[in-house]
Amino acid sequence: MGKIIRTMKEKWKGLLLFLVFCGGLIWLDQWTKKLAVEHLKGKDPIVLWKGVFQLQYLENRGAAFGMLQERQAFFLLIGIIVFAAVVFALYRMPFSRRYLPLGFCMALIVSGAAGNMIDRLRQHFVVDFFYFSLIDFPIFNVADCYVTVAAVLLVGLLLWFYGDEELEVFSWKKGAKT
């Protein structure tokens, strides 16, 4: 019984740490978007590296690369699915050092999705402001960086860090370990 209580305390402590970290990341995303509105909206771009990188205000009413314009309900549904998947994974995941990188990736994904969802719900568009002019890459924001970094890290973790047996905890099978 003592081990179960200790495990539950560890899970709650881990969940609280996860939520605090996500809160900080979401705050950073929203703060940078506020700065973009205050300092970039209606103004010429701020060139940080001529011909390579600049800060340029854009109101994105779609998804990545401007796809799916004005599909707010679709984005809300995707956000809810992402949050549900992360809640499931957090419930199943052991809170140990070994799974910390995976928890970090999930925090980045949740924070990125939440940051952009806040914009969509509040103003029906997402504020973007980073622009790599060298390759004419679509304008993006901090929340997009979170999701991109998490996706790259997640692929690396799944390919080279975690073994199949460690990932069985996330299985839908009835006999999966927790």
Secondary structure, DSSP 8 states (H G I E B T S, - for coil): -HHHHHHHHHHHHHHHHHHHHHHHHHHHHHHHHHHHHHHHTTS--EEEETTTEEEEEEEE-SSGGG-STT-HHHHHHHHHHHHHHHHHHHHHS--SGGGHHHHHHHHHHHHHHHHHHHHHHHHSSEEEEEEETTTT---B-HHHHHHHHHHHHHHHIIIII--HHHHGGG--STT---
